Amino acid sequence: MNKDLKKLKSIGSQKIHEITHISKAHVQAIIDEKFDNLHSVQLAGFVSILEREYDIDLSELKNNAILYFNENIQKDSEEKNVNVFIPKNNTKSLILFVGIIVIIFVIIFSSVNFLSEDANVTKVVKTDNKVIEKKQNDFKMEQEVQNTIEKKMGLENKDIIEEKIELENKDNNKENIVEEFQDKNETLSFNITPEREVWMGYIDLSTHKKYQKIFTEKVSLDPKKNWLLAFGHGNIDIEINGIIKKFENPKNIRFSYINSQLIEISLEELKVLNKGNRW
């Protein structure tokens, strides 16, 4: 194991995840050189981010990954060429025959029970009407008593309930005043101003919905969201929460804006964050 990979192990997957936003599971897999749950494009992007962030060389790890993916591609192609023979199951016909017999038996048994129950229903049971009337009267009296009790309890508790509602409304008003005060003191901003006309593509990472526009004046984005950005040229000024960063690059330029942190990224890194897509 080379010294750069040892350096990543000493830092730990949790700390690397917090800095690079690569999932902890993927970081641990890279450190342990276990590539089972990674594909080649994804791994290349992660390794590029780690090399840039920690100023290290992971060439040996990349070579091991290439050997691993080449071997697995060869194994998959060999497995597809193997003919699989499944012998005919002779017990299917026997199971079908037994199933038919069981169904016939159930139908006969149900018919016999239905006839016997129908015969019992024909017997008339004489009911004492006086007993029914007494039960109905008792039930009505119980309902009237219950309604009377509920009305009395409602009158007694009315004042208590109204006082509780007033206290809750006062507490809610206090919370609203605090929230409004906090909102007024927030100065979050995310603005982009080009030196000349530029194309911009931007992706909302919460929904992965894509947008694009051509502009010459300042454009504002929601500073509370996470974004992926791509520009036709890099002669632009980006202002975040009052701090302006100037870029002077005549070529295409790309950024990630995650948790209010702006980082310039490569095409491979953009593909990793954009589910393997260039745009």
Phi, psi and omega in degrees: 000129182282166187295329181290321177292324175297325178299317178296320179297321181292328177290317178097146185295327182293315181293320179296319178300317181295326182278316189261346183068013169282139184302147182300322180297318180292322178298316180296322178297321179293316180298320181276358182056045175248110189255015186301318186259020179237149170252164193299318181295316180299314180298317180300320179294316180298316181297320179299318179297316182295317180298318181289318185292322186250006177053055182231171180240115181249036182298320181297318178296320180295322178295319177297322179294319179299315178299318181297312183292323178297317179296319182290325177297319180294319179296318180298319181292324179291321181294326180292336182275354181277128178276129180254126181250125179250115182295149181291135182271109183283350183278351182299317182295321179295317179297320179297318181296315180296322180298318179297317179299317180297318179298317179299318181297318180297318180298316180296315181297319180294321180296319180295316180296321180297317180295321181290321179293322179296325179292321180292327181295331183291345177285127182271127179255122181282132183245137179281110182297331181293322179297319180296314180298321180297317179297320180295318179295319178298320180295319179298318180296319179298320179295319180295317179298317181297317179298320179297316179297317181297322179296316181296316180296325179294320179293322182289325184268355185299313182296321181296318181296318181296320178297320179297319179296319179297318179296318179296320179296322178296317179297319179297321179296322178296316180297320180296322180295319179295317181296319179296321179296319179295319181298321182293332183269355176282136181234039180290137178206153179210098187235145180234126180233118180272154174284333176210175185306134183215148172269137177230130169251135182219142187236127175281112186290344178284332180239347186059027174279137186256144177223160175204152179200160173245130186209161178237342180255176182298137176238135181250139175242160180293114184287348181272350179264166173259136187228154162247135185233142174223138183233149178291332172211167187252022176271077186218159172245133179239123181250124180234115178051042176089353179257125185258131174245127182259138179234138179228090182219118182287347182265177177301146181219147185225150180220154163248137176239098186231128182053043178066016178251123180263125180228130175284132185231163177272175178297319180297320179293322177298318180298320179297313181288341183252034175059036176085003182263142176292326180203000000 
